Amino acid sequence: MTDPGDYDAAWLPSGAFRAAGSRRSPVRAAGPLADTVYRELADACERFGGQVVRGGDGDAGCRTSG
């Protein structure tokens, strides 16, 4: 089920990012792809109450590294 008007048809609906967007998600990689992942997670965290950080250790619901 989709939310009409709440997403770009070429991408996923915002609800698809709920799991990652409601957790603490460190992005440890660097470069253009990592920047894109960071922005996507930041948008999801803003919407669903999570937190995304560059680098970092500790408890995380979603880990990205490269």
C-alpha positions in Angstrom: 0.0 0.0 0.0 1.4 3.4 -0.9 0.7 6.9 0.3 -0.3 8.9 -2.8 1.8 12.1 -3.2 4.1 11.1 -0.3 6.9 9.7 -2.4 8.7 10.0 -5.7 7.4 7.3 -8.0 11.0 6.4 -8.9 11.9 5.7 -5.2 10.4 3.9 -2.2 7.5 5.3 -0.1 8.7 7.0 3.1 7.2 4.2 5.2 9.7 1.8 3.7 12.3 3.6 5.9 10.4 3.3 9.2 12.6 0.5 10.7 15.8 2.4 10.1 14.3 5.8 10.8 13.2 4.8 14.2 16.6 3.7 15.4 20.1 5.1 16.0 22.0 4.5 12.8 25.8 5.3 12.5 27.1 5.7 9.0 30.8 4.8 9.1 31.7 4.9 5.4 32.8 7.9 3.4 32.3 9.1 -0.1 29.3 9.9 -2.4 27.4 6.7 -1.7 27.8 7.2 2.1 26.6 10.8 1.8 23.5 9.6 0.0 22.8 6.9 2.6 23.3 9.5 5.4 20.8 11.9 3.8 18.2 9.2 3.3 18.6 8.0 6.9 18.5 11.6 8.2 15.2 12.2 6.4 13.8 8.9 7.8 15.0 9.7 11.3 13.4 13.2 11.2 10.1 11.5 10.2 10.2 8.5 12.6 12.2 9.8 15.6 15.5 8.0 15.2 19.1 9.4 15.0 21.7 9.1 12.4 25.4 9.9 13.1 28.7 9.9 11.2 31.0 7.3 12.6 30.5 6.4 16.2 30.3 3.2 18.2 27.9 1.8 20.6 24.4 0.4 20.3 22.9 0.8 16.9 19.8 -0.5 15.2 21.3 -0.1 11.7 25.0 -0.2 10.9 26.5 1.0 7.6 30.2 0.8 6.8 32.3 0.5 3.7 
